């Protein structure tokens, strides 16, 4: 479905490199008491179990991983430092399988990838990502790295682009408006809003963002997730950490909050999901030791499944397998090394 670009789109396209820089800088800086009536809870990490971390050196293939997801039986890595920007490793032992997709204008190439948008497709061996503004959502098949679909999904009137977009089910997507404000909507194939999600922004964060557009986009950095059956969606806000869970019609199931300090810094560093629940990597601002992090597993009703403490390496980016047996991560500062913990 072709949707012509307009002047607003062209104007906002110049912000894409700045937005990617802002999000990268945020990454580099680096079940509790439930209120039954409000549907809110606070994440309690006091009982976190020390995770045993397995280390894998991947020579000659991985430089520095920006994003990862599990597709079928493969861990797929996004790497912006090479012409070939994806690698597939077999799970759980992480042996090299294949590489693919290059930047360019050819039929089997993509112009760019917005690095925060790598997400699961509607089939187990598919992944999706956005190429920029105007947003083209590309679906690739793994491990062949074959482009199976390019789609310009229609957006609501007044939207000039999207920071994030992922498929939920059928022609339904979950998308974040390319704006300084926090606006996520569930949108059907005709561009109609099924729902605009209720995502309250704390006042101290509103003050921190101010009127600057780029700061606003960075401060509202978020991760959209969808359950494999399309019945639930979630938005994890990273600077003011929360996990907001909704059904596919936009009705709120639960908001899980985490203590934070108001600053331009990611507290939830990354997140992923499977049929069991949502998995987040979190940096506790009250802990002085910068080498101690948490991974929390939360089910799709917002209940804690299990928290883990990870020491000595930054668990980011992360990816969980469909069965919830293993969680993989890259370690932001570690080149050619991947990590795995058993859940």
LINDA-V283737 format. One record per residue. N is the residue number from 0. RES is the residue in one letter. PHI is phi in whole degrees, -180 to 180 (NA if undefined). OMEGA is omega in whole degrees, 0 to 359 (* if undefined). D_LAST is the distance of its C-alpha to the last C-alpha in Angstrom with 2 decimals. Layout:
# LINDA-V283737
n:N res:RES phi:PHI omega:OMEGA d_last:D_LAST
n:N res:RES phi:PHI omega:OMEGA d_last:D_LAST
This chain:
# LINDA-V283737
n:0 res:X phi:NA omega:185 d_last:41.83
n:1 res:X phi:-88 omega:179 d_last:43.70
n:2 res:X phi:-122 omega:186 d_last:43.91
n:3 res:X phi:-66 omega:175 d_last:46.34
n:4 res:X phi:-72 omega:175 d_last:45.43
n:5 res:X phi:-125 omega:184 d_last:47.49
n:6 res:X phi:-63 omega:178 d_last:48.54
n:7 res:X phi:-62 omega:179 d_last:45.70
n:8 res:X phi:-62 omega:181 d_last:43.16
n:9 res:X phi:-60 omega:180 d_last:45.01
n:10 res:X phi:-64 omega:184 d_last:45.16
n:11 res:X phi:-76 omega:179 d_last:41.42
n:12 res:X phi:-59 omega:182 d_last:40.53
n:13 res:X phi:-70 omega:179 d_last:41.61
n:14 res:X phi:-82 omega:187 d_last:38.83
n:15 res:X phi:-59 omega:179 d_last:36.00
n:16 res:X phi:-60 omega:179 d_last:36.03
n:17 res:X phi:-65 omega:179 d_last:36.29
n:18 res:X phi:-65 omega:178 d_last:33.37
n:19 res:X phi:-62 omega:177 d_last:31.17
n:20 res:X phi:-64 omega:181 d_last:32.41
n:21 res:X phi:-60 omega:181 d_last:31.74
n:22 res:X phi:-68 omega:178 d_last:28.14
n:23 res:X phi:-66 omega:178 d_last:27.60
n:24 res:X phi:-63 omega:176 d_last:29.25
n:25 res:X phi:-60 omega:180 d_last:27.04
n:26 res:X phi:-69 omega:184 d_last:23.99
n:27 res:X phi:-77 omega:176 d_last:25.72
n:28 res:X phi:-76 omega:183 d_last:26.93
n:29 res:X phi:-93 omega:* d_last:24.39
n:30 res:X phi:NA omega:191 d_last:16.62
n:31 res:X phi:-87 omega:180 d_last:19.83
n:32 res:X phi:-79 omega:186 d_last:23.47
n:33 res:X phi:-102 omega:171 d_last:24.29
n:34 res:X phi:-92 omega:189 d_last:27.73
n:35 res:X phi:-64 omega:184 d_last:28.26
n:36 res:X phi:-77 omega:183 d_last:31.43
n:37 res:X phi:-86 omega:184 d_last:30.33
n:38 res:X phi:73 omega:180 d_last:26.89
n:39 res:X phi:-112 omega:173 d_last:25.47
n:40 res:X phi:-150 omega:178 d_last:22.89
n:41 res:X phi:-116 omega:183 d_last:21.75
n:42 res:X phi:-70 omega:180 d_last:18.21
n:43 res:X phi:-110 omega:183 d_last:17.84
n:44 res:X phi:-106 omega:186 d_last:15.59
n:45 res:X phi:-65 omega:181 d_last:17.44
n:46 res:X phi:-98 omega:184 d_last:14.86
n:47 res:X phi:-61 omega:178 d_last:12.14
n:48 res:X phi:-91 omega:177 d_last:10.25
n:49 res:X phi:-66 omega:183 d_last:11.05
n:50 res:X phi:-83 omega:172 d_last:8.45
n:51 res:X phi:-89 omega:187 d_last:9.66
n:52 res:X phi:-101 omega:173 d_last:10.74
n:53 res:X phi:-92 omega:183 d_last:12.19
n:54 res:X phi:-113 omega:180 d_last:15.37
n:55 res:X phi:-129 omega:174 d_last:17.27
n:56 res:X phi:-92 omega:183 d_last:20.89
n:57 res:X phi:-111 omega:185 d_last:22.19
n:58 res:X phi:-76 omega:171 d_last:25.95
n:59 res:X phi:73 omega:183 d_last:28.56
n:60 res:X phi:-128 omega:185 d_last:26.39
n:61 res:X phi:-108 omega:174 d_last:24.37
n:62 res:X phi:-103 omega:182 d_last:26.25
n:63 res:X phi:-153 omega:191 d_last:24.41
n:64 res:X phi:-88 omega:179 d_last:21.77
n:65 res:X phi:-94 omega:181 d_last:22.63
n:66 res:X phi:-159 omega:177 d_last:20.18
n:67 res:X phi:-153 omega:174 d_last:17.63
n:68 res:X phi:-149 omega:174 d_last:16.36
n:69 res:X phi:-92 omega:177 d_last:15.08
n:70 res:X phi:-124 omega:184 d_last:18.10
n:71 res:X phi:60 omega:179 d_last:18.09
n:72 res:X phi:-105 omega:182 d_last:16.94
n:73 res:X phi:-126 omega:169 d_last:17.65
n:74 res:X phi:-91 omega:183 d_last:16.30
n:75 res:X phi:-106 omega:184 d_last:19.39
n:76 res:X phi:-115 omega:174 d_last:20.55
n:77 res:X phi:-101 omega:183 d_last:23.45
n:78 res:X phi:-135 omega:182 d_last:25.82
n:79 res:X phi:-86 omega:188 d_last:29.09
n:80 res:X phi:-93 omega:181 d_last:30.68
n:81 res:X phi:-128 omega:177 d_last:31.82
n:82 res:X phi:-63 omega:174 d_last:34.03
n:83 res:X phi:-87 omega:197 d_last:31.35
n:84 res:X phi:-103 omega:176 d_last:28.61
n:85 res:X phi:-128 omega:170 d_last:25.68
n:86 res:X phi:-127 omega:174 d_last:23.86
n:87 res:X phi:-119 omega:177 d_last:21.66
n:88 res:X phi:-122 omega:180 d_last:19.39
n:89 res:X phi:-70 omega:179 d_last:18.14
n:90 res:X phi:-107 omega:5 d_last:14.45
n:91 res:X phi:-93 omega:189 d_last:12.46
n:92 res:X phi:-89 omega:173 d_last:15.13
n:93 res:X phi:59 omega:171 d_last:16.64
n:94 res:X phi:-96 omega:186 d_last:20.23
n:95 res:X phi:-65 omega:179 d_last:22.83
n:96 res:X phi:-115 omega:186 d_last:24.05
n:97 res:X phi:-166 omega:175 d_last:26.37
n:98 res:X phi:-135 omega:178 d_last:27.62
n:99 res:X phi:-178 omega:181 d_last:29.62
n:100 res:X phi:70 omega:177 d_last:31.23
n:101 res:X phi:-125 omega:177 d_last:33.76
n:102 res:X phi:-82 omega:179 d_last:35.50
n:103 res:X phi:166 omega:183 d_last:38.95
n:104 res:X phi:-113 omega:180 d_last:41.17
n:105 res:X phi:-77 omega:183 d_last:41.17
n:106 res:X phi:-65 omega:179 d_last:40.00
n:107 res:X phi:-107 omega:181 d_last:36.79
n:108 res:X phi:-123 omega:177 d_last:36.20
n:109 res:X phi:-128 omega:184 d_last:35.04
n:110 res:X phi:-71 omega:179 d_last:36.86
n:111 res:X phi:-167 omega:175 d_last:33.86
n:112 res:X phi:-131 omega:171 d_last:30.27
n:113 res:X phi:-78 omega:197 d_last:29.24
n:114 res:X phi:-66 omega:180 d_last:26.07
n:115 res:X phi:-87 omega:189 d_last:24.21
n:116 res:X phi:-108 omega:177 d_last:24.78
n:117 res:X phi:-67 omega:185 d_last:22.68
n:118 res:X phi:-145 omega:178 d_last:21.05
n:119 res:X phi:-68 omega:173 d_last:20.24
n:120 res:X phi:-89 omega:182 d_last:23.43
n:121 res:X phi:-85 omega:174 d_last:24.50
n:122 res:X phi:-121 omega:187 d_last:23.77
n:123 res:X phi:-59 omega:182 d_last:20.58
n:124 res:X phi:-102 omega:180 d_last:22.27
n:125 res:X phi:-117 omega:170 d_last:23.78
n:126 res:X phi:-129 omega:179 d_last:23.14
n:127 res:X phi:-128 omega:173 d_last:25.56
n:128 res:X phi:-159 omega:177 d_last:26.90
n:129 res:X phi:-99 omega:180 d_last:30.07
n:130 res:X phi:-102 omega:179 d_last:32.93
n:131 res:X phi:131 omega:182 d_last:34.65
n:132 res:X phi:-120 omega:3 d_last:37.49
n:133 res:X phi:-63 omega:189 d_last:38.92
n:134 res:X phi:-78 omega:172 d_last:35.37
n:135 res:X phi:-110 omega:179 d_last:34.87
n:136 res:X phi:-93 omega:185 d_last:31.53
n:137 res:X phi:-107 omega:176 d_last:30.86
n:138 res:X phi:-110 omega:179 d_last:28.76
n:139 res:X phi:-121 omega:178 d_last:27.88
n:140 res:X phi:-99 omega:183 d_last:26.84
n:141 res:X phi:-113 omega:7 d_last:24.30
n:142 res:X phi:-94 omega:182 d_last:24.72
n:143 res:X phi:-72 omega:186 d_last:28.50
n:144 res:X phi:55 omega:177 d_last:28.37
n:145 res:X phi:-100 omega:177 d_last:31.17
n:146 res:X phi:-75 omega:182 d_last:32.19
n:147 res:X phi:-103 omega:180 d_last:32.54
n:148 res:X phi:-161 omega:169 d_last:33.60
n:149 res:X phi:-125 omega:188 d_last:35.00
n:150 res:X phi:-136 omega:170 d_last:35.54
n:151 res:X phi:-101 omega:182 d_last:37.34
n:152 res:X phi:-73 omega:181 d_last:36.07
n:153 res:X phi:-69 omega:182 d_last:38.77
n:154 res:X phi:-110 omega:180 d_last:38.07
n:155 res:X phi:-62 omega:177 d_last:39.87
n:156 res:X phi:-59 omega:181 d_last:43.31
n:157 res:X phi:97 omega:175 d_last:43.27
n:158 res:X phi:-85 omega:178 d_last:39.97
n:159 res:X phi:-110 omega:177 d_last:40.72
n:160 res:X phi:161 omega:185 d_last:37.25
n:161 res:X phi:-131 omega:171 d_last:33.50
n:162 res:X phi:-76 omega:183 d_last:30.94
n:163 res:X phi:-140 omega:172 d_last:28.12
n:164 res:X phi:-161 omega:176 d_last:28.19
n:165 res:X phi:-140 omega:181 d_last:25.78
n:166 res:X phi:-79 omega:180 d_last:26.54
n:167 res:X phi:-105 omega:174 d_last:25.60
n:168 res:X phi:-169 omega:182 d_last:27.58
n:169 res:X phi:53 omega:178 d_last:31.02
n:170 res:X phi:-100 omega:179 d_last:32.96
n:171 res:X phi:-87 omega:177 d_last:31.09
n:172 res:X phi:-127 omega:170 d_last:29.42
n:173 res:X phi:-111 omega:187 d_last:27.86
n:174 res:X phi:-138 omega:174 d_last:29.71
n:175 res:X phi:-110 omega:181 d_last:30.40
n:176 res:X phi:-63 omega:176 d_last:34.06
n:177 res:X phi:-80 omega:185 d_last:35.09
n:178 res:X phi:-156 omega:177 d_last:36.64
n:179 res:X phi:-74 omega:182 d_last:36.40
n:180 res:X phi:-86 omega:177 d_last:35.63
n:181 res:X phi:-92 omega:179 d_last:32.38
n:182 res:X phi:-139 omega:174 d_last:32.91
n:183 res:X phi:-116 omega:179 d_last:30.35
n:184 res:X phi:-137 omega:168 d_last:31.73
n:185 res:X phi:-93 omega:192 d_last:30.91
n:186 res:X phi:-131 omega:180 d_last:33.70
n:187 res:X phi:-87 omega:186 d_last:35.21
n:188 res:X phi:-67 omega:178 d_last:36.86
n:189 res:X phi:-93 omega:180 d_last:40.22
n:190 res:X phi:87 omega:178 d_last:38.97
n:191 res:X phi:-87 omega:176 d_last:39.16
n:192 res:X phi:-74 omega:167 d_last:36.77
n:193 res:X phi:-71 omega:177 d_last:34.97
n:194 res:X phi:-165 omega:166 d_last:33.84
n:195 res:X phi:-102 omega:190 d_last:33.63
n:196 res:X phi:-75 omega:179 d_last:30.55
n:197 res:X phi:-82 omega:183 d_last:31.14
n:198 res:X phi:-127 omega:182 d_last:29.55
n:199 res:X phi:-64 omega:179 d_last:31.40
n:200 res:X phi:-108 omega:180 d_last:31.94
n:201 res:X phi:-60 omega:184 d_last:32.55
n:202 res:X phi:-62 omega:181 d_last:36.09
n:203 res:X phi:-66 omega:177 d_last:35.19
n:204 res:X phi:-78 omega:175 d_last:33.33
n:205 res:X phi:-57 omega:180 d_last:36.38
n:206 res:X phi:-67 omega:181 d_last:38.54
n:207 res:X phi:-67 omega:181 d_last:36.33
n:208 res:X phi:-70 omega:182 d_last:36.41
n:209 res:X phi:63 omega:184 d_last:40.19
n:210 res:X phi:-103 omega:183 d_last:42.10
n:211 res:X phi:-76 omega:185 d_last:40.82
n:212 res:X phi:-65 omega:183 d_last:39.28
n:213 res:X phi:-66 omega:176 d_last:36.97
n:214 res:X phi:-62 omega:179 d_last:35.75
n:215 res:X phi:-62 omega:178 d_last:35.26
n:216 res:X phi:-66 omega:180 d_last:33.10
n:217 res:X phi:-70 omega:183 d_last:31.00
n:218 res:X phi:-68 omega:178 d_last:30.74
n:219 res:X phi:-100 omega:175 d_last:29.56
n:220 res:X phi:-52 omega:187 d_last:26.94
n:221 res:X phi:-143 omega:178 d_last:24.46
n:222 res:X phi:-124 omega:176 d_last:21.68
n:223 res:X phi:-94 omega:181 d_last:22.26
n:224 res:X phi:-137 omega:177 d_last:19.68
n:225 res:X phi:-140 omega:176 d_last:20.38
n:226 res:X phi:-70 omega:183 d_last:18.70
n:227 res:X phi:-57 omega:180 d_last:19.29
n:228 res:X phi:-87 omega:177 d_last:22.02
n:229 res:X phi:75 omega:183 d_last:23.74
n:230 res:X phi:-86 omega:182 d_last:23.96
n:231 res:X phi:-136 omega:170 d_last:22.22
n:232 res:X phi:-131 omega:178 d_last:22.32
n:233 res:X phi:-145 omega:172 d_last:21.10
n:234 res:X phi:-125 omega:177 d_last:22.53
n:235 res:X phi:-102 omega:175 d_last:20.77
n:236 res:X phi:-86 omega:193 d_last:23.57
n:237 res:X phi:-98 omega:182 d_last:22.75
n:238 res:X phi:-78 omega:170 d_last:25.74
n:239 res:X phi:-107 omega:200 d_last:26.06
n:240 res:X phi:-69 omega:176 d_last:22.41
n:241 res:X phi:-157 omega:174 d_last:21.85
n:242 res:X phi:-119 omega:185 d_last:19.93
n:243 res:X phi:-109 omega:187 d_last:22.67
n:244 res:X phi:-111 omega:183 d_last:21.94
n:245 res:X phi:-134 omega:168 d_last:24.85
n:246 res:X phi:-83 omega:187 d_last:25.83
n:247 res:X phi:-72 omega:175 d_last:27.45
n:248 res:X phi:-97 omega:177 d_last:30.82
n:249 res:X phi:91 omega:177 d_last:29.81
n:250 res:X phi:-78 omega:185 d_last:29.77
n:251 res:X phi:-71 omega:175 d_last:27.46
n:252 res:X phi:-93 omega:182 d_last:24.71
n:253 res:X phi:-167 omega:167 d_last:23.39
n:254 res:X phi:-114 omega:178 d_last:23.43
n:255 res:X phi:-107 omega:182 d_last:20.82
n:256 res:X phi:-105 omega:181 d_last:22.33
n:257 res:X phi:-137 omega:179 d_last:21.28
n:258 res:X phi:-57 omega:180 d_last:23.92
n:259 res:X phi:-152 omega:171 d_last:25.52
n:260 res:X phi:-117 omega:184 d_last:28.71
n:261 res:X phi:-72 omega:178 d_last:30.99
n:262 res:X phi:-154 omega:181 d_last:31.11
n:263 res:X phi:-80 omega:186 d_last:30.72
n:264 res:X phi:-158 omega:179 d_last:27.21
n:265 res:X phi:-80 omega:171 d_last:23.76
n:266 res:X phi:-96 omega:166 d_last:21.59
n:267 res:X phi:-86 omega:186 d_last:18.94
n:268 res:X phi:-80 omega:180 d_last:18.81
n:269 res:X phi:-169 omega:182 d_last:17.03
n:270 res:X phi:-156 omega:174 d_last:15.02
n:271 res:X phi:-150 omega:182 d_last:13.82
n:272 res:X phi:-151 omega:171 d_last:13.32
n:273 res:X phi:-146 omega:182 d_last:12.99
n:274 res:X phi:-67 omega:180 d_last:14.46
n:275 res:X phi:-79 omega:183 d_last:11.97
n:276 res:X phi:171 omega:187 d_last:12.48
n:277 res:X phi:-116 omega:183 d_last:12.76
n:278 res:X phi:-125 omega:182 d_last:10.64
n:279 res:X phi:-122 omega:172 d_last:12.93
n:280 res:X phi:-108 omega:192 d_last:13.60
n:281 res:X phi:-132 omega:174 d_last:16.18
n:282 res:X phi:-109 omega:181 d_last:18.89
n:283 res:X phi:-77 omega:182 d_last:20.45
n:284 res:X phi:-68 omega:180 d_last:24.22
n:285 res:X phi:-84 omega:181 d_last:25.09
n:286 res:X phi:-98 omega:182 d_last:23.35
n:287 res:X phi:-72 omega:182 d_last:25.82
n:288 res:X phi:-69 omega:184 d_last:23.52
n:289 res:X phi:-77 omega:178 d_last:22.79
n:290 res:X phi:-107 omega:176 d_last:20.15
n:291 res:X phi:-121 omega:183 d_last:17.75
n:292 res:X phi:-135 omega:180 d_last:15.50
n:293 res:X phi:-127 omega:167 d_last:12.86
n:294 res:X phi:-119 omega:181 d_last:10.03
n:295 res:X phi:-117 omega:176 d_last:10.27
n:296 res:X phi:-107 omega:185 d_last:8.98
n:297 res:X phi:-126 omega:180 d_last:12.30
n:298 res:X phi:-78 omega:186 d_last:13.66
n:299 res:X phi:-74 omega:171 d_last:16.88
n:300 res:X phi:-99 omega:178 d_last:19.03
n:301 res:X phi:90 omega:180 d_last:17.90
n:302 res:X phi:-93 omega:178 d_last:16.20
n:303 res:X phi:-64 omega:171 d_last:13.36
n:304 res:X phi:-93 omega:178 d_last:10.24
n:305 res:X phi:-168 omega:173 d_last:8.47
n:306 res:X phi:-102 omega:179 d_last:9.52
n:307 res:X phi:-129 omega:174 d_last:8.60
n:308 res:X phi:-106 omega:179 d_last:11.64
n:309 res:X phi:-115 omega:183 d_last:12.18
n:310 res:X phi:-117 omega:171 d_last:15.58
n:311 res:X phi:90 omega:180 d_last:18.09
n:312 res:X phi:-150 omega:180 d_last:17.06
n:313 res:X phi:-82 omega:180 d_last:17.04
n:314 res:X phi:-80 omega:180 d_last:13.87
n:315 res:X phi:-161 omega:351 d_last:16.18
n:316 res:X phi:-71 omega:180 d_last:16.46
n:317 res:X phi:-125 omega:174 d_last:12.97
n:318 res:X phi:-152 omega:180 d_last:12.06
n:319 res:X phi:-114 omega:179 d_last:9.35
n:320 res:X phi:-80 omega:184 d_last:10.13
n:321 res:X phi:-61 omega:182 d_last:11.98
n:322 res:X phi:-85 omega:182 d_last:9.98
n:323 res:X phi:71 omega:179 d_last:6.70
n:324 res:X phi:-90 omega:183 d_last:5.25
n:325 res:X phi:-133 omega:171 d_last:5.47
n:326 res:X phi:-122 omega:182 d_last:6.81
n:327 res:X phi:-110 omega:174 d_last:10.27
n:328 res:X phi:-152 omega:190 d_last:12.93
n:329 res:X phi:-105 omega:186 d_last:16.53
n:330 res:X phi:73 omega:190 d_last:17.79
n:331 res:X phi:-51 omega:188 d_last:20.91
n:332 res:X phi:-95 omega:188 d_last:23.41
n:333 res:X phi:-104 omega:178 d_last:22.22
n:334 res:X phi:-92 omega:175 d_last:24.09
n:335 res:X phi:64 omega:180 d_last:23.24
n:336 res:X phi:-132 omega:173 d_last:19.82
n:337 res:X phi:-124 omega:183 d_last:16.31
n:338 res:X phi:-132 omega:181 d_last:12.97
n:339 res:X phi:-148 omega:171 d_last:9.47
n:340 res:X phi:-126 omega:176 d_last:6.28
n:341 res:X phi:-87 omega:183 d_last:3.81
n:342 res:X phi:-89 omega:* d_last:0.00
